[in-house]
Every structure is written in structure tokens, then in C-alpha cells.
Amino acid sequence: MSHISSQAEHLQMRYVGTGHSDITKFEWAVNQHRDSFSSYIGHVPMMNFIALVENESVGRVRYRLLEKMLQPCGKPPKVDSE
């Protein structure tokens, strides 16, 4: 069992989006949104589809998605220091 947990710890240290035991709901949501936006940007057919549906240019859609990656879920919630 310890071998599996050590593998999980190694993956969590190596890849930011895999989370950890102390991850908050907000951090998890931010990771999910950023992963989705980067996937949309990286797959040209998906970008073309989004641009077609929104009647926008591909460049404008890419720019908007890149902007959303900065704060995809808004400002982080205030943390109570207890």
C-alpha cells in the first residue's frame, strides 16, 4: 500500500493539476478550468467550432480564453487565519 501512496505523492509533486490532500475546492476548480481552456486552445478543430458558434474570429476566441486562464473562477476566497 505504501508503494501506491508514494507513487501518488510523486505524481502530485510532478504535476500541479493532480492536486494534493490539502487542496481546496477553489484551487481544484481553477485547475479544472485552466486544463479545459488549454485543451480548447490546443485543439484547432475545437477552437474553430467555438469561433463558428460564437461568430467570432479564431484569434479573438483564443485571446479571450487566454485571458480567462488568469482568474478562471474569479478572485480567490478570503482565508481565515485561525
Secondary structure, 3 states (H helix, E strand, C coil): CHHHHHHHHHHHHHCHHHCCCCCCHHHHHHHHHHHHHHHHHHCHHHHHHHHHHHCCCHHHHHHHHHHHCCCCCCCCCCCCCC
